[in-house]
Amino acid sequence: MNSVSYVDNLITQLKNSGVPLDVVAWKAALACVGWPYVYGAVGEECKPAKRAQYGTKFYPKDHTTIVTKCKAISWDAGSQTCKVTGNCSGCKWNLPVRMFDCRGFTRKILQMVYGWTLMGGTVGGQWNDAKNWKAKGEIANGIPADTLVCLFVYNSSKKNWQHTGFGFNEETCECSSGVQHFTS
């Protein structure tokens, strides 16, 4: 697993060498594979106090991964808050890494590489904000070659936007189920 400084340095090196920004963003996304999923997070460095903040805001009503995947925090039912109850010793994320949810992942990568921030505090908010996109539409015949795309998943039965990630050259990189992952 890569550290925050590794990813930051990779982005700088690739940009300085003239690599197209689509490729820089894709390589940066792949360099984050294995980093933790924390509902509501937008790329902050993973620390118990920050995870407890998100846990208090979202657990147990939304995503339980904040509490169930972190051994340094726990839910205090009496106060209805997450408490820091340990440290990161022995944690697989005990490097300096960033934490994301899916919308925070796309937002942070685009911010680091392109220097602009996706607007919208939810997946649907990002999709619906016209200022975010040059073009929007359905990808009928696969992801266009050599073009980084933000992929969005719409749940037609619930009538809502559920998930986002990146696509590049017929592959995806996204954040769900507790960690950042790559799918070919």
Buried (B, 14 or more C-beta within 10 A) or exposed (E): BBBBEBBBEBBEEBBEEEBEBBBBBBBBBBBBBBBBBBBBBBBBEBBBEBBBBBBBBBBEEEBBBBBEBBBBBBBBEEEEBBBBBBEBEEBEBEBEBBBBBBBBBBBBBBBBBBEEEBEBEEBBBBBBEEEBEEEEEEEEEEBEEEEBBBBBBBEEEEEEBEBBBBBBBEEBBBBBEBBBBBEE
